[in-house]
Amino acid sequence: MAKALAADSSDNVATVLEDVVRGQLIEIAGTGLSFAAYCDIARFHKVASEDIPAGSQVTKYGHPIGCATSDIRKGDHVHVHNMASLRARREA
């Protein structure tokens, strides 16, 4: 089982601590929450720990870091292909 970390109980993403392959179980340390990876995810990338509808905030460290640009399923890789960064919007 792959390990992931979420910094805050309000986070809807976690950081995987090793490369993950589709179907592999991911456990978020200290929460008892585990689920299958929907796709391959590279080490230190984000995984959705719950379904995130398009237009909803992506939360990490207890703060919004972006907005889902498409529906993101629990266990899916969260990155630039399905999330717009709030930081990039502020800098534009």
N, C-alpha and C positions, 0 to 999 in steps of 0.2 A: 504494500500500500504506500503510495506517495504521500509525502507530508506537504502541507501548505500552512501559511501564517496569515492571520487577519489581525490587525492591530486594535480594532475597536468592534464592539458588539453590533454597531450599526452598519458596519462595512457590508457591501453586497459583492465584493470581490476579495480574493485572497491571493497571495503570491506563492507559486509552487516552488519548492526547494530543490527540485530535480526535474530532469526531462520526463514528461509524462506522455504515454501513448494512449490513443483512443481506446476507451473501454476500461482503462486502468482505474482502480479506486483511488480517490484522493481523500485524505483526512485533514481537516483543519485542526491544528494542534490546540488542545485545551478546550475544545467545544463539544467533542463527541460527534460532530457532524461529518458524515462521509457521503460521497457520491461518485458516480462514474464520470470520467472525462468524456466529453462529447467529441473531442478531436485531439490531435497531438498538440502539446503545449511545451514550449521551451522553458528550461530552468530560469527562474526569476521573473517569469511573465505572469500576468494576472489570469485567474480563472473566476468565472461567475459562480458565486456560492448560492445564488437563487436566480429565478427568472427575472430578467430586467427588460421591461417593455420598451420599445422604441420611444424616444423622447424623454425617458426617465433619467434621473441622475445616477451616475456611477459613483459609489462612495468608497473611499479608502482612507485609512487613518482617521475615521470619523468625520471626514469632510468630503464634499463633492469634488471630484477631480475631472469629471466629464459628463457627457450626455450620450446615451445610447442612440446611435444613428439607425439601428435596426433592432428587431427583437433579439435578445441574447438569452440563450437557454442556460439553465443551471448546468455547469460542467463545461461550458464553452470558453474558448480563449477570448479574452477581452483585450483589444489592441486597436490600432488606428483604423482597421477595416470595419469596425462596428462601434466605435466610440470617437466622439469629437472632444478634444481636450479643452477644458475651461481655461487653462493657462494660455493656450494658443489664441483663444478668443480675446483674452485680456490684453495680449501683446500686439494684436492686430490693429 
